């Protein structure tokens, strides 16, 4: 019913569809919230749209939705999107279980509905509300956040595995942008703009922002706690003064010793040993048995302080040395793992003093006589290039730094013998 004087509706007519209170951003754009279960009725599981056999048995309106979805969205099957959805599902499960407290964020769903949605005005205690009705047979396509949508379906398929109930998943309140009364070409453009025009933060910025990552937590704490020789060379300063937190790679004129990702690689390998080489670029949620964040900060901080103090001149001269390169510094962490109290390798333990004596004779000069084939290679012009990353050179460099039985151990200290 409508008040003839004000023009506002006095009663919601639920026969017209699901009522939604919306913020009208433009004639074709609304912003609203709804339980995810309601969104799932409008946008079916996107995997169905890629199942050619299943399409044959869908009702006409469902088949139309699936075909339209395939014209707008990327494939899921056999792509990284499927793997991302699994990781997203684990993330959402932590959010729903309350384990992340307020340390989480998920983007709003961008829902495209081709036909026009009517609106009415209703008086409320907060003023005038804009209400739209979503007809019960309405289907739509997501032009953004489809991976998040798929993650919810993964949760719904096995709620017990994630420590949830179906009711919790369906009831999760989500933000939704509704694009309505626009054509397919416009919807594709929105998909393009939302997915291709955004600037992805570089690895260093992403690492610095991820406080839920155990290794990153330890690394960021060490930036504050560990003291090093200041760039001026005249006093001590926090480690953060010589570590670039914002840049992915250092420029020639930069005075920092390394990037945050390089320091974090050292922390990861100090925690896990050589097994950490495969973990340096991924999230780490759990520490090994016997290792806590406090213990890691204390023991890694002790070793790191000794290394940075003993070899400060080599770090300062990073353009002519190898010590601050990602592979070499990560290998130093793997050797330092032998000092840690949680190291489980029998007969492999070292004291901090033994470690420092072992490293004392290493030649850090960026010279093929010492590092050819280990941390880099000689170029055609005779210069030395640091080729290969942590995963490529980590194990070889660890042997060179810490295994007296390896020929590389002698090469990086006394020079590689010349071929006959």
N, C-alpha and C positions, 0 to 999 in steps of 0.2 A: 504494500500500500504506500501511496505517496501523499504527503501533506501538500495540498493545493496552494497553500500560502507560501511556504518556503521552498517547495520543490524537492525536499529531502524525503527519502523513503523512511517509513516509520516501522517497517518490519522486513526482515530478510526473507526473500522468497527462495527457499532451498529447492524448489522444483526446477529452478533454472540452472542448477549445477552447484558445484562447490564454491561457496563465497570466500573471497580472499580480500583482506584489507591491503591495499597497495599504495605505494608512493608513485605517482605518475610523473616520470622524468621527461617524457615527451609523448606525443599522440601514439607512438608505437612501442614505448618502453615503460615497463613497470618494474618496481623493486618490491619484493615481498618475502615472507618466510612461510614454510610449510613443513610438516613432518615428512621425512624422507619416504615413508610408505606411500604418501599421497603422490609424490613425484614419480615413484616407481609405477604407479598406475597410469600416469601420463606418458612416461618414457620407459618402454619395456627393456629387458636385458639386451644390451647391444649385440651380444654374441649370437642371438637368434637371427639377426639381420644378415649375418655372414654364413649361416647354415642353409645351403641351397635346398636340402631335403626338407627342412622344417618350413621354409617359405611356402612350399606347396600346400601346406595344411593350415595356413593362417587365414583368418577372416579377411575379406577385402580391405577393410580399413587398417588392419594390422600389417598386411602385406605392403600397402601404400606407405605406411610409416617406415617400415624396414627398408624399402627401396629408396625412399627419400633420405633416410639416414645414411645409406651407402653412397649417396651422391655428395654428401656434405663431409662426413667424418673419415678419419683414417682407419685402416684395417687394424684389428686386434690380433687375429690369429697369426702366429709365427712372427710376431714383431715384439719390440721392446716394450710396447704398451701393455702387453699381457703380464710381463714381469713387473712392470711398475705398479700395476694394479694389485699384485700380491703384497708388495711392500706397503702400498697405500692402505690395504686392508689391515695390516698389522698396526700401522700408525693410528688408524681410526679406532681400532679396538682399544688401544691405550687411552685414546681420548674419551671414549664412551665409558670405560671402566674408571675414569677419573685419575689415572696414573700420571697424566701430564699436567694436572691442575690447570693453570691458565697459560701454560707454555705450549700453545699450539695455535694453528690457524689453518683453515681450509677455505679456498675461494668459493664465491657463490656460483651456483650452477647457472649457465646461460641457456635458457630454454627458448626455442623458437616454435611458435604456434602460428601456422600460416594464416588462419582466418582471424577476423577482428574480434576482440573481446569487448563486450559492452561494459560500461561502468555506470554506477549510480552513486549518489551522494547520500550519506546517512549522518544524522546528528548523533554525537556521542559526548560523554563527559569531558573528552579532551578537545572537542571542537567538531569540525566536519571531517568525516572519513570518506575516502574513495573506496568503493567496493566493486570488484569485478566478479563475474560468475564464470567459472570454468565448466562448460557442459560436461556431463558425465561420460560422454563418448569421445572426448577430446584426446588426441594423441599429439605428441610433439617430438622434436629432435633437439638434442643438446649440441650447441655449437661451441661449447667450452665446458670443461670439467667432466668429460665422459669417463675418464680414467677413475675419478673419484666415485662416479656413479657405479661403475663396474665393481669397484672395491666393496661397495655396500652389498652388491649381489653376492660377492664371494663370502662376505660375513654371514649373509642370510642363509647360504647353502650349508654352512657348518658352524652355527653360533657357538656350540659347545666347545669346539676347538679353540675359539678365541675368548672363551670365558664370558660369553654374552648370552642373552636370550633374544629370540626373534622380536619380542615386543620392544626391547631396548633399541634394536636396529631400526624398526619401523617408526618408532616415536622420536628418533633423533631430529631435532629441529635444524633445518638448513636454510641458508639464504638462497634466493632464486631471483635472477633477472629474467623477466619475460619479454621477449621480442615478439610482437604479434602484428598481423596484417601487413607483413612484408613478403616479398617473393623469394624464390629459391636463390636467385643471383645475389640478392642482398644478404641472405643467410650465409651463403658461401663466403662473401666478403668479410662478414663478421668473424667467421671461423678463421679466415686468413689473418685478419688483424689481431685477433686474440691470441693466436698461436705462433705467429711468425714475427710480429713487430716488437714483442717484449724483449727487454735486454736481460739475459741471464747473468746473474752475478758470477764473477770469476771464482775460482776455487778457494783463494785466500779469503775473500769476503764471506763466502758460504761457510767455510770452516770457522771463522771468527764468530759467526752468528749462531752456530749450532751448540747450544749449551747442554743439550741432552746427550751428546756424544761423549762417552767416558774418556777417550783419548784426548779429545779436544779440551775437555774440562781440565785435565791434568796439564796440558800444554799451556792453556791460558793462565793457569795458576803459576806455572813456572816463569812466565813472562814477568810476573810481578815479584816473585820471591828470589830468583837467581840474580846475583850481582856479577857484572862483568866490567872489564876495563872500558871506560867511556871512550867514545870516538876521539875525544881530545887526547886520550892517552895519559891523562893526569889524575884521574880519580875513578871511583867505582860508580856504576849506574845500573838500573834495572835492565834485565835482558831485553825488555821490550824496546829499549832505545836503539838496539842494533838488529832488530827483526822487523821486516816489513810485513805489516798485517794486512794491508790493502792491495798490494800488487801481487800478480801471479809470477812475474819474473822481474829481477832487478835490472835496472839500466846501468850503463857504464858509469854514469856520474853518481849513482846512489852510494851512500856511505854505509848502509846497513850490511850486515854480514850474510844474511840469508832471508828467505821468505818464511812465513808462518807454516806453509805446507811442508817445507824442508825440516823445520824444527819438529813438527808433529810426526813426521816419518821416523825421526830419531826416537821420539817417545814411544811410538807404536812398536818398533823393533826392540827397544829396551824392555818393553812389557812382555812381548811374545817371542823374542829371539828371532831366528831366521824365518820362522813361520809368519812373522809379521810383515815380510816383504809383500805378501799377497793381500795384506789388510790395510796397507798405507793409504789407499785411495777410497776406501769404503767406510761406512758407519760402523762404530764399535760400541755396542751397548753393554757388553759384559766383560769383566776383567777375569784373568785366569785364577784358579784356586790359589788361595794364599796371598792374593794381591788385592789391596783396597786402594781407593783413591788417595787416602792419606799416606799409605805406605809408599805408593808409587811416587807421589810428590816428594817425599823425604829422600828415598833412595836414589831416584833418578836425578833429583835436584843436586844431591851430593856429587854424583859422578859427573853430571853435566857441568857443574861449577869447576871441578878439577880440570876437565878437558878444555873448557873455554879459557881458563886461566893459563894453563900450560902452553896452549897453542894460539894464544891471542894474536901474535904477529902473523901467523898463517891465515887466520880469519880476516884480519885487516887487509891482507894482500890477496883477497879472493880472486882478483883478476889473473894472478900468476900462480895460484895454488889450487889444489883439488879438494881440500878438506871440507869446504862449505857446499860442494856440489851435492845434489840430492842423493845419488847412489852411495857416495863415500860417507856422508853423514849418517845415512840410514844404516850402513854397514857398521859404523862406529856404535850405533845403538844396539845392533845385534851382538856385537862383542861385549858391550857393556851389560847386556842381559845376564852374562855369566857372573856378574857381581851381585845380582838381585837375590834377595832371600827366597823368592818364589821360583827360582830356576830349578827345574826338576832333572836336569841332565847330570847324572852321577859322574864324578871325576872331571867335571867341566867347570867347576867354580873357580872364581878368582876373587882376591881382595881388591879394593880400589887401588892400593899401592902397587899390587902386581900388574893390574891393568895398565897403570900409567908407566911402569917400567917397560912393559911390552910395547907400548906405543912410542916410547921416547926416541927411538932411532928411525921412525918412519920419515921418509922424505916426502913432504907435502907439495914440493914443486911440481908445477904443471909441465912435466917433462916426460917424453916417451920412454926415456931410459928406465923410469920407475913404473909408469902407469899404462904403457902400451898394452892393449888387450885386456886390461883389468877395469880401468875406469874410463877408457877412451881409446883413441887411435891417432896415429900420426897421419897428417894430411899429405897430399902430393907436394905441397910446398915445404914440407919439413916441420911445420908447426904441429901442436898437439891439440886435438879437439875432444872435449868431454862428450862422447857419444854414448847413448843408451841411458835408460832410466833406472829407477830403483829395482824393478822386477827383472830387468835385463842383466844388470851388473852387480846386484846386491850380494849374491852368494859368492861370486868370484872375489869381490872386494873384502867380504868378511873373512874368507880364507887368507887373503893377502895380509890382513891386519892381525888376525888372531890364531892362525894355524901354522906352527913352526914346521910341520911336515909338508906343507905346500910350497912348491917352488916360488909361487907368487909372494910368499912371506919374505923371502930373501930379495926378490926383485924390487919391492917397494922400499927396501932399506939400503940395499947395496947396488942396485942397478941390474937390469936384465942382461945376461951374457949375450955377447954378439954372436950371431950365427956364423959357423965356419964357412 
